[in-house]
Amino acid sequence: MSKLGSLLKVNLIASIGINKLTKEKSSVERNKSIFLAGTIVFSAIMFFVVAILYFELLAKGLQQIGMLDILLVTGFILSSGMIFFTSIYKAQGTLFSFKDHDLLMSLPIKKSDILISKMAQLLIVNYFFLLFVLIPSAIIYFRYSNLSPLFFLNLVLVYLALPLIPIVLSSILAFGISYVSSRFKYKNLIITLGTLLIVFLFFIIS
């Protein structure tokens, strides 16, 4: 396995927390990890079900007024917004303030491989989030419209491409926030306020 592949594997394992489930010696901590993992899985399933019900109700209303296409547009907008905001938050710790920075920089690994692995980690996280917004809206849209199965081929292409632009934009903004906050004493406070300000401005512009 290449160094880039190894880095990506380690990053994903660390972010998911598999090591805590398999290698934790303390039974108390292991049980906490199992409980947390179960809660996350249950919450994800419930969120998916709620999203299906939401888009189902929305589709019925839009179909009556002949504007069903808005359902898919709504899915795209909600997905892009979710990716944008979560990436601003995640990019701080994933790209600019990751805890293993000193360790990785001391290893015989290209800096480009480290950056690519971190970006890939951020991209994979957002692909996971897309499952709960874009996919439900697409499924309901297909159900209420007369489309061929080729719709799902286009959906796969959109699914793969949709996070790219929001991630790039949010990473640039996250870098700007990190750069400005590094010049202040209370760095974390500046990062939080900067992120909230961007969200606030986004809603005002909307």
Secondary structure, DSSP 8 states (H G I E B T S, - for coil): --HHHHHHHHHHHHHHTHHHHHT---HHHHHHHHHHHHHHHHHHHHHHHHHHHHHHHHHHHHHHTT-THHHHHHHHHHHHHHHHHHHHHHHIIIIIS-TTHHHHHHSS--HHHHHHHHHHHHHHHHHHHHTTTHHHHHHHHHHHS---THHHHHHHHHHHHTTHHHHHHHHHHHHHHHHHHTTSS-HHHHHHHHHHHHHHHHHHH-
